[in-house]
Amino acid sequence: MKKKLLSTFSIIIMGTTLNLMTGCAVKSAMDQPTKKDVSVFERGTPRYELIGEIGEPVDIKKNEDGTTTETYSFIQGYSKGVKGARAFGHAILDVSTAGLWEIIGSPTEAIASGTKVVVRVKYDKSKLVDKVTAIKGQEEL
């Protein structure tokens, strides 16, 4: 009985140590990037609304006809519900494995950290979205 208790205690200590060494998958899941509303890329959306949702462009080009073409780069993240469900799943697995889940959970969260999206947007002279070209991550639009 004493040997079994010592063995269980050793496993708990090892799991806790690994958990502290690798990070916390629950926190990582909640800290993932937030899902952007990509409907701002629809034709007719004002530039200020697009920037408010996506962020500042990484490149701006003034066209000869008075229009502007801008390139945006962002990480398409996850909804609050998805982030919460992932965190809850990690928490359950952490508890049920005495922290050993962190060996798998933390690297998984590091890999599944959203999708990089790069989009080129042409605005008309009124600064409304005219044309959108996905360069990378088109499946997210």
C-alpha positions in Angstrom: 0.0 0.0 0.0 2.8 2.4 0.9 4.7 1.6 -2.3 1.5 2.2 -4.4 0.9 5.5 -2.7 4.6 6.5 -3.3 4.2 5.5 -7.0 1.0 7.6 -7.4 2.7 10.5 -5.7 5.7 10.2 -8.0 3.4 10.3 -11.1 1.6 13.4 -9.8 4.9 15.2 -9.1 6.2 14.2 -12.5 3.1 15.4 -14.2 3.1 18.7 -12.4 6.8 19.2 -13.3 6.1 18.5 -16.9 3.1 20.8 -16.9 5.2 23.6 -15.5 8.0 23.0 -18.0 5.9 22.8 -21.1 3.4 25.5 -20.4 -0.4 25.4 -20.0 -2.5 24.2 -23.0 -5.6 25.7 -21.3 -4.2 29.2 -21.3 -2.7 28.7 -24.7 -6.1 27.8 -26.1 -7.7 30.9 -24.6 -4.9 33.1 -25.9 -5.3 32.0 -29.5 -6.1 34.8 -32.0 -9.7 35.9 -32.2 -11.7 35.2 -35.4 -11.9 38.2 -37.7 -15.1 39.2 -39.4 -14.1 38.7 -43.1 -17.3 40.1 -44.4 -15.4 43.5 -44.3 -13.8 42.3 -47.6 -17.2 42.6 -49.4 -17.5 45.1 -52.2 -18.6 48.5 -50.9 -17.2 48.3 -47.4 -15.6 51.6 -46.3 -11.8 51.4 -45.7 -12.1 52.5 -42.1 -14.4 49.6 -41.3 -12.0 47.1 -42.9 -9.0 48.6 -41.0 -11.0 48.5 -37.8 -11.6 44.8 -38.1 -8.4 43.6 -39.8 -5.8 46.2 -38.8 -3.5 48.5 -40.7 -2.3 47.5 -44.2 1.3 46.2 -44.7 1.6 47.9 -48.1 -0.2 50.8 -49.7 0.0 51.6 -53.5 -1.5 54.7 -55.1 -2.7 53.9 -58.5 -2.5 56.3 -61.5 -6.3 56.4 -61.8 -6.7 57.9 -58.2 -7.6 54.6 -56.6 -5.6 52.8 -53.9 -4.5 49.2 -53.6 -3.5 47.9 -50.1 -2.2 44.6 -48.9 -3.4 43.2 -45.5 -1.8 40.4 -43.5 -3.5 38.9 -40.5 -4.0 35.6 -38.6 -7.5 34.3 -38.8 -8.2 32.9 -35.3 -11.0 31.2 -33.6 -14.4 32.1 -32.2 -14.8 32.4 -28.4 -16.9 29.2 -28.4 -14.2 27.2 -30.1 -11.4 28.7 -27.9 -13.5 27.9 -24.8 -14.3 24.3 -25.9 -10.6 23.7 -26.6 -9.6 25.1 -23.2 -12.3 23.0 -21.5 -11.1 19.8 -23.3 -7.5 20.5 -22.3 -8.6 21.1 -18.7 -10.4 17.8 -18.5 -7.5 15.9 -20.1 -5.0 17.7 -17.7 -7.0 16.6 -14.7 -7.6 13.1 -15.8 -3.9 12.5 -16.7 -2.4 14.3 -13.7 -0.9 16.9 -16.1 0.7 14.5 -18.5 -1.7 15.8 -21.2 0.5 18.9 -21.4 3.1 16.8 -23.3 0.6 16.7 -26.2 -1.7 19.6 -25.5 0.8 22.5 -25.4 2.6 21.6 -28.7 -0.8 21.1 -30.3 -1.8 24.6 -29.3 1.5 26.0 -30.5 0.8 24.4 -34.0 -2.9 25.2 -34.2 -2.5 28.9 -33.8 -4.7 30.2 -36.6 -4.3 30.6 -40.4 -2.2 33.4 -42.0 -4.2 35.3 -44.5 -2.8 37.8 -47.0 -5.3 39.9 -49.1 -4.9 42.6 -51.6 -7.7 45.1 -51.7 -8.4 47.7 -54.3 -10.4 50.7 -53.2 -12.3 53.0 -55.5 -11.9 56.8 -55.3 -14.4 57.0 -52.4 -12.3 54.6 -50.3 -14.8 51.7 -50.7 -13.7 48.1 -51.3 -13.9 47.5 -55.1 -11.9 44.3 -55.7 -10.3 41.7 -53.4 -7.6 39.2 -54.3 -6.6 36.5 -51.8 -2.9 35.9 -51.9 -2.7 33.4 -49.0 -5.3 31.7 -46.9 -8.2 32.1 -49.3 -10.1 29.3 -47.7 -10.6 31.6 -44.7 -12.4 34.3 -46.8 
